[in-house]
Amino acid sequence: MKLSNLLGTVRQWHWITSALCLVGMLLFSVTGITLNHAADIKATPVVTTLEVELSEGIKQTLSNRESGPLPQAVRQFLINEHNIATPKTDAEWDDYEVYLGMPKPGGDAWLTIELESGLLIYENTDRGVISYLNDLHKGRNTSDAWRWFIDFFSILCIVFSLSGLWLLIRYANQRPSTWPLVVAGAIFPVLILILSAH
């Protein structure tokens, strides 16, 4: 491949990956700042609680279970009557109650059901938009699809960075400040780590 053709290909990789990464890089850069200053950003969690007794029919479906996810009847009741969606993940069962944890980005939710009385207690905590975005940054309590997105995004950033490096090499003779800036970008974080360690 001729140098001019290779240069055109690398340029194309660079601008395509930059376009694909633009929103993601802004999101991860902003949430990098908010995560770094999490203690300084005040948030008031909003907690929603529900207490309700289940019908005899639903209680009967619970009495026949010892493991696995919540019965479909309970899940359907929660979505129809209280707009609460529960996952099909396994709940924790014992002789007295069933517990289901439902962690999520930017908050948490859980429910317990007393098997004898049929009393259902549900609590949902929402810690706000910044907490939600911070959890997306970390991939905390997110879906498999989001984790795959983070992996794909990371690969795009690697291609973006390496194609940018190749372009720096190609045009370094025309821009004398190129390598001092690259070296400064590499040394500066290392110096901070070394100096702050002592």
C-alpha positions in Angstrom: 0.0 0.0 0.0 1.3 3.4 -0.9 2.0 5.9 1.8 -0.6 8.3 0.5 -3.2 5.5 0.5 -2.2 4.5 4.0 -2.4 8.1 5.2 -5.9 8.4 3.8 -7.0 5.2 5.5 -5.6 6.2 8.9 -7.2 9.7 8.5 -10.5 8.0 7.8 -10.2 5.7 10.8 -9.3 8.7 12.9 -12.3 10.8 11.9 -14.8 7.9 12.0 -13.8 6.8 15.5 -13.8 10.4 16.7 -17.3 10.8 15.4 -18.4 7.6 17.0 -16.7 8.4 20.3 -17.7 12.0 20.6 -20.7 11.7 22.9 -19.2 8.8 24.8 -16.0 10.7 25.4 -17.9 13.7 26.7 -20.0 11.5 29.0 -17.0 9.7 30.4 -15.0 12.9 30.8 -17.7 14.7 32.6 -18.5 11.7 34.9 -14.7 11.4 35.5 -14.9 14.9 37.1 -18.1 14.1 39.0 -16.7 10.8 40.3 -13.5 12.6 41.4 -15.5 15.1 43.3 -18.3 12.8 44.5 -17.9 13.8 48.1 -18.4 17.5 47.2 -21.6 17.0 45.1 -24.5 16.9 47.5 -27.5 14.7 46.6 -30.7 14.0 48.5 -31.9 10.5 47.8 -35.6 10.1 47.1 -37.0 7.0 48.8 -40.3 5.5 47.9 -41.8 2.8 50.1 -44.8 0.5 49.6 -46.4 -1.8 52.1 -49.2 -4.0 50.9 -50.8 -7.4 51.8 -51.0 -10.0 49.1 -54.2 -11.8 48.3 -54.7 -15.4 49.5 -54.2 -16.7 45.9 -50.8 -15.0 45.5 -49.8 -16.2 49.0 -50.6 -19.7 48.0 -48.3 -19.5 45.0 -45.5 -18.4 47.4 -46.1 -21.2 49.8 -45.3 -23.7 47.0 -41.8 -22.2 46.3 -38.5 -22.7 48.0 -36.1 -21.2 45.5 -35.9 -19.3 42.2 -37.4 -16.0 41.0 -40.6 -14.5 42.3 -43.7 -16.3 40.9 -45.2 -14.8 37.8 -48.4 -13.9 39.8 -46.5 -11.7 42.2 -44.5 -10.0 39.4 -47.7 -9.4 37.4 -49.4 -8.0 40.5 -46.6 -5.5 41.1 -46.4 -4.3 37.5 -50.2 -4.0 37.1 -51.1 -2.5 40.5 -48.0 -0.5 41.4 -46.0 -0.2 38.2 -43.0 -2.0 39.8 -41.0 -4.1 37.4 -39.1 -7.0 39.0 -36.4 -9.0 37.3 -36.5 -12.8 36.8 -33.4 -13.2 38.8 -33.4 -15.7 41.8 -34.7 -14.3 45.0 -33.5 -15.4 48.5 -35.9 -17.7 50.2 -36.0 -19.0 53.8 -38.7 -20.4 56.0 -40.1 -17.0 56.9 -39.7 -14.6 54.0 -38.5 -14.1 50.5 -36.1 -11.2 49.7 -35.3 -9.8 46.2 -32.6 -7.2 45.8 -32.8 -5.0 42.7 -29.7 -2.8 42.5 -29.7 -0.3 39.6 -27.6 2.6 38.3 -28.1 5.6 40.4 -30.1 3.9 43.1 -31.3 0.7 44.7 -34.5 -1.2 45.2 -35.5 -4.3 47.2 -38.6 -6.1 48.4 -39.4 -8.6 51.1 -42.5 -10.8 51.5 -43.4 -12.4 54.8 -44.6 -15.8 53.8 -47.1 -16.3 56.6 -48.8 -12.9 56.6 -48.3 -12.1 52.9 -47.0 -8.6 53.8 -45.0 -7.2 51.0 -42.5 -4.3 51.7 -40.9 -2.6 48.8 -38.4 0.3 48.9 -36.9 2.2 46.0 -34.0 4.7 46.4 -33.2 7.2 43.6 -29.9 9.1 44.1 -30.4 11.4 41.1 -29.0 12.0 37.7 -25.4 12.5 38.6 -25.3 9.3 40.6 -27.0 7.5 37.6 -24.3 8.8 35.2 -21.5 8.0 37.6 -22.7 4.4 37.8 -22.9 4.2 34.0 -19.3 5.4 33.9 -18.3 2.5 36.3 -20.7 -0.1 34.7 -22.2 -0.5 38.1 -25.4 -2.5 38.2 -25.9 -2.0 34.5 -27.1 -4.4 31.8 -24.9 -6.7 29.7 -25.7 -4.5 26.7 -24.2 -1.5 28.5 -21.1 -3.5 29.4 -20.7 -4.5 25.8 -21.1 -0.9 24.8 -18.2 0.1 27.2 -16.0 -2.6 25.7 -16.8 -1.5 22.1 -16.3 2.2 23.0 -13.0 1.4 24.6 -11.8 -0.4 21.4 -12.9 2.7 19.3 -10.9 5.0 21.7 -7.8 2.8 21.2 -8.2 3.0 17.4 -8.8 6.8 17.7 -5.6 7.2 19.9 -3.4 5.0 17.7 -4.5 6.6 14.5 -3.9 10.0 16.1 -0.4 8.9 17.1 0.3 7.7 13.5 -0.9 11.1 12.2 1.4 12.9 14.8 4.4 10.8 13.5 3.5 11.7 9.9 3.2 15.4 10.5 5.7 15.9 13.3 8.3 17.5 11.0 5.9 20.3 10.1 5.0 20.9 13.8 8.1 21.1 16.0 6.1 21.2 19.3 4.6 17.7 18.6 7.0 15.5 20.5 7.6 17.9 23.5 3.8 17.9 24.0 3.5 14.1 23.6 6.4 13.6 26.1 4.8 16.2 28.5 1.5 14.3 28.3 3.2 11.1 29.2 5.5 12.4 31.9 3.0 14.8 33.7 0.7 12.1 35.2 3.8 10.0 36.2 5.3 13.0 38.0 2.1 13.6 39.8 1.9 10.0 41.0 5.6 10.0 42.1 5.5 13.4 43.9 2.2 12.8 45.6 3.4 9.4 46.9 6.1 11.2 49.0 
